[in-house]
């Protein structure tokens, strides 16, 4: 797949315009690491199998577990259609006999409760004006290609752009990288906030951020940076200090 084009006569997309994911969000299909067939664990190793074998295995395991007192939990995907998720909950209730149904859409590694926001409080203009930008938990070329273009241009202009994830992504090749462990990104943000507080930069950041619960955020993470070693984030003191100096020197 090289490109996606819309039907130019369809009024629903204003005669040929696609949303950002419809226009750009297809590159994962050509990713070399993409799974193209099901796998079953055999002798401790995942091995590729045919779809027929995978379905037969799944059906057999469901029948076996239904004969026990096993509890079931089913999670729908935010990437599935409404119809697909409807069928999933129908399967859960009628076949498995379970009402334990959830969605991965509300499972976010980053501390929403801590940051008190589920949406970004920045905008494209602030990205273009910022001296320091950090991307922590997603690859923008896959989830927000328009944002990727803005960040790519920022890196080309000489703005400091750090990637805290996806070290093999296109944006990482054009920016600086902190190769944080996948399960430590939330902790690293808390560590960073506490370091900012202890460094005396609280007043500066609070003055320009205008977060409604900024003081509560700092209070919740107070002392974390004194209890955790940088080795947990695969960072040396030299690497972190170079990163932190970029934040300190940034005017906005």
C-alpha positions in Angstrom: 0.0 0.0 0.0 1.5 3.3 -1.1 -1.3 5.8 -0.8 -5.0 6.2 0.2 -7.3 8.4 -1.9 -10.9 9.3 -1.2 -13.9 9.1 -3.6 -13.9 12.7 -4.9 -17.7 12.8 -5.5 -18.6 11.8 -1.9 -20.1 14.8 0.0 -19.4 13.1 3.4 -15.7 13.9 3.1 -16.1 17.2 1.4 -15.4 15.8 -2.1 -12.1 14.0 -1.6 -10.8 15.2 1.8 -9.8 12.5 4.3 -9.2 12.7 8.0 -5.6 12.7 9.1 -5.6 8.9 9.9 -7.4 8.1 6.7 -4.9 10.0 4.7 -1.7 9.1 6.5 -2.3 6.3 9.0 -1.6 3.3 6.8 2.1 2.9 7.1 1.8 0.2 9.8 0.5 -2.1 7.1 4.0 -2.2 5.6 5.8 -2.5 8.9 8.3 -5.4 8.9 7.4 -6.2 12.5 3.7 -6.5 11.8 2.2 -9.9 12.5 0.6 -11.4 9.4 -0.7 -14.7 10.8 -1.8 -16.1 14.2 0.7 -17.6 16.6 0.2 -20.4 19.2 2.7 -21.2 22.0 4.2 -24.6 21.6 6.8 -26.0 23.9 7.2 -22.5 25.4 7.7 -20.8 22.0 5.3 -18.8 19.9 5.0 -20.5 16.5 3.1 -19.3 13.4 0.0 -21.4 12.5 -2.8 -21.3 10.0 -6.0 -19.4 10.7 -7.9 -22.7 10.8 -5.6 -24.2 13.5 -5.8 -20.9 15.5 -9.7 -20.9 15.4 -9.8 -24.6 16.3 -7.4 -24.1 19.2 -9.3 -21.1 20.5 -12.7 -22.9 20.3 -11.3 -26.0 22.1 -9.8 -23.9 24.9 -13.1 -22.0 25.4 -15.0 -25.3 25.6 -12.5 -26.7 28.1 -12.6 -23.6 30.3 -16.4 -23.4 30.2 -16.5 -26.8 31.9 -14.6 -25.3 34.9 -15.4 -22.5 37.3 -13.3 -20.0 35.2 -14.1 -16.3 35.3 -14.1 -14.4 32.1 -13.1 -10.9 31.2 -13.4 -9.5 27.8 -11.8 -6.3 26.5 -12.9 -4.5 23.3 -10.6 -2.4 21.2 -11.0 1.3 20.5 -9.7 0.5 17.0 -12.6 -1.8 16.2 -15.9 -0.6 14.7 -19.1 -0.2 16.8 -20.5 -3.3 15.0 -17.4 -5.4 15.9 -17.5 -4.4 19.5 -21.3 -5.1 19.6 -20.6 -8.6 18.4 -17.8 -9.0 21.0 -20.1 -8.1 23.9 -22.8 -10.4 22.4 -20.2 -13.2 22.4 -19.2 -12.5 25.9 -22.8 -12.5 27.3 -24.3 -15.3 25.3 -21.4 -17.7 24.8 -19.1 -17.0 27.8 -21.9 -16.0 30.1 -20.0 -13.0 31.4 -20.9 -9.4 31.9 -17.2 -8.5 32.7 -16.7 -6.3 29.6 -14.3 -3.4 29.3 -12.4 -1.4 26.8 -8.7 -0.7 26.3 -9.7 2.9 25.4 -9.6 3.8 29.1 -6.3 2.0 29.9 -3.6 4.7 29.6 -0.1 4.2 31.0 0.4 7.9 31.5 -0.9 9.4 34.8 -4.1 11.1 33.7 -5.2 11.3 37.3 -1.9 12.9 38.2 -2.0 15.4 35.3 -5.7 16.0 35.6 -6.2 16.2 31.9 -7.0 13.7 29.2 -6.4 16.1 26.3 -3.4 18.2 25.5 -3.4 21.8 26.7 -1.1 22.9 23.9 -1.6 23.7 20.2 0.2 23.9 16.9 1.2 27.5 17.4 2.9 26.7 20.8 4.8 23.9 19.2 6.1 26.2 16.5 7.2 28.7 19.2 8.6 26.3 21.8 12.3 25.9 22.5 11.9 22.5 24.0 9.5 19.7 23.0 9.2 16.2 24.4 7.2 13.3 22.9 6.8 10.6 25.5 4.4 7.8 24.8 3.5 7.6 21.1 4.8 7.7 17.6 3.1 10.7 16.0 3.6 9.5 12.4 1.2 6.7 13.2 -1.3 8.4 15.6 -1.2 12.0 14.4 0.7 12.5 11.1 -0.1 16.2 11.0 1.5 16.6 14.4 4.5 14.6 13.1 5.0 17.1 10.2 4.9 20.0 12.7 7.4 18.3 15.0 9.7 17.4 12.0 9.7 21.0 10.9 10.5 22.1 14.5 13.5 19.7 14.6 14.7 21.0 11.2 14.4 24.6 12.5 16.8 23.8 15.3 14.2 23.5 18.1 15.1 20.9 20.7 12.9 17.8 20.2 13.2 14.8 22.4 11.7 11.4 21.8 11.1 9.4 25.0 9.9 6.3 23.1 10.0 4.7 19.6 13.8 5.1 19.1 13.5 3.6 15.6 10.8 6.0 14.4 11.3 8.6 11.7 11.0 11.5 14.2 13.6 9.9 16.4 16.1 10.0 13.6 15.6 13.7 13.3 15.6 14.5 17.1 17.3 13.5 20.3 16.3 10.3 22.0 15.8 9.1 25.6 15.3 5.3 25.2 13.0 5.0 28.2 11.6 1.5 29.1 8.0 1.1 28.0 6.8 0.5 31.6 8.7 3.4 33.1 7.5 6.4 31.1 4.9 7.4 33.7 7.4 7.1 36.5 9.9 9.2 34.5 7.4 12.0 34.1 6.8 12.0 37.8 10.6 12.0 38.5 11.1 14.9 36.1 8.3 17.0 37.6 9.9 16.5 41.1 13.3 17.4 39.8 11.9 20.6 38.3 10.3 21.4 41.6 13.5 20.8 43.6 15.6 22.7 41.1 13.7 25.9 41.8 12.0 26.1 38.4 8.5 25.6 39.8 7.7 29.4 39.6 8.9 29.7 36.1 6.9 26.8 34.7 3.8 27.6 36.8 3.8 31.1 35.4 3.5 30.0 31.8 1.6 26.7 32.1 -1.5 27.9 34.0 -2.5 24.4 34.9 -5.5 24.5 37.2 -4.0 22.0 39.7 -0.3 22.6 39.3 0.5 22.7 43.0 -1.4 19.4 43.6 0.7 17.8 40.8 4.0 18.8 42.5 2.7 17.7 45.9 1.8 14.3 44.6 5.2 13.6 43.2 7.2 15.3 45.9 10.3 13.3 46.9 10.1 10.7 44.1 13.4 11.8 42.5 15.2 11.2 45.8 14.0 7.6 46.0 14.6 6.4 42.4 17.8 5.7 40.6 18.3 6.9 37.0 19.3 3.4 36.1 15.6 2.5 36.2 15.2 4.6 33.1 18.3 3.3 31.3 19.9 6.7 31.8 23.2 7.8 33.1 23.6 10.9 35.2 25.4 12.6 32.3 22.6 11.8 29.8 19.9 13.1 32.2 21.8 16.2 33.1 22.3 17.0 29.4 18.5 16.5 28.9 17.6 18.6 32.0 19.9 21.5 30.9 17.8 21.7 27.7 14.7 22.2 29.8 16.3 24.8 32.1 17.7 26.8 29.2 14.4 26.8 27.2 12.6 30.1 27.4 9.3 28.6 26.3 
